[in-house]
Amino acid sequence: MNEVTYSKKAAKQLRKLQPSDSKAVRCECNKLANMPECANVKALSNHEYRYRLRVGNFRVFFDFDGAAHIVSIEEVKKRDERTY
């Protein structure tokens, strides 16, 4: 099992979402404790963060340190043309 942590920026972005959207995103983020056996996760190249989790119309950008067993949620963004 991995520990899932949220950056200050990600926590602030989650607070700004509608309560139902925030709950859905948090629920999917908690499933990242089973990383790397997770659905809807894609490794990114040429991006600030190493991984992306797809949750409906939202994208969760995060880094994963397998040696330390830590998943660090960095950003939560609504999917649009400026997301990537």
NUFI-29656 format. One line per field, with one value per residue (C-alpha): residue number from 1; residue in one letter; x, y, z. Coordinates in steps of 0.1 Angstrom, whole numbers, always signed. Each point is the difference from the previous one (the first is absolute). Example, Ala and Ser with C-alpha at 12.3 -4.5 7.8 and 13.67 -1.06 7.14 Angstrom:
BEGIN
resi: (1, 2)
resn: (A, S)
px: (+123, +14)
py: (-45, +34)
pz: (+78, -7)
This chain:
BEGIN
resi: (1, 2, 3, 4, 5, 6, 7, 8, 9, 10, 11, 12, 13, 14, 15, 16, 17, 18, 19, 20, 21, 22, 23, 24, 25, 26, 27, 28, 29, 30, 31, 32, 33, 34, 35, 36, 37, 38, 39, 40, 41, 42, 43, 44, 45, 46, 47, 48, 49, 50, 51, 52, 53, 54, 55, 56, 57, 58, 59, 60, 61, 62, 63, 64, 65, 66, 67, 68, 69, 70, 71, 72, 73, 74, 75, 76, 77, 78, 79, 80, 81, 82, 83, 84)
resn: (M, N, E, V, T, Y, S, K, K, A, A, K, Q, L, R, K, L, Q, P, S, D, S, K, A, V, R, C, E, C, N, K, L, A, N, M, P, E, C, A, N, V, K, A, L, S, N, H, E, Y, R, Y, R, L, R, V, G, N, F, R, V, F, F, D, F, D, G, A, A, H, I, V, S, I, E, E, V, K, K, R, D, E, R, T, Y)
px: (+0, +11, -6, -21, +9, -14, +20, -14, -8, -19, -19, -11, -11, -21, -17, -11, -18, -36, -5, -10, +29, +24, -12, +4, +35, +10, -14, +20, +31, -3, +2, +35, +12, +1, +23, +12, -30, -25, -25, -1, +36, +24, +37, +7, +31, +12, -23, +7, -15, +6, -35, -36, -32, -33, -31, -29, +6, +29, +36, +22, +37, +23, +34, +7, +31, +0, +30, -17, -35, -14, -25, +1, -30, +12, -29, -37, -13, -32, +7, +2, +24, +23, +3, +31)
py: (+0, +35, +32, +26, +36, +33, +31, +34, +9, -33, +4, +35, -11, -28, +25, +21, -29, -8, -24, -29, +5, +3, -32, -19, +13, -8, -35, -7, +15, -23, -29, +11, -17, -31, +16, -13, -23, +29, +6, +33, +8, +11, +7, +34, +11, +36, +11, +16, -31, -36, -14, +9, -15, +5, +6, +10, +35, +5, -8, -7, +5, -18, -15, -35, -10, -38, -3, +22, -12, +35, +13, +38, +17, +33, +15, -6, +17, -1, -14, +26, +12, +16, -31, -14)
pz: (+0, -8, +19, -20, +8, -14, -7, +12, -36, -6, +33, -9, -34, +15, +24, -30, -17, +5, +30, -22, -24, +29, +16, -33, -5, +36, -3, -31, +15, +30, -24, -10, +32, -21, -25, -26, -4, -6, -27, -20, +7, -27, +1, -15, -20, -4, +28, +34, +18, -7, +1, -8, +15, -20, +21, -22, -12, +24, -2, +31, -6, +25, +6, +13, +20, +0, +24, +27, -8, -3, -26, +0, -15, -15, -21, -7, -32, -20, -34, -28, -27, +26, +23, -16)
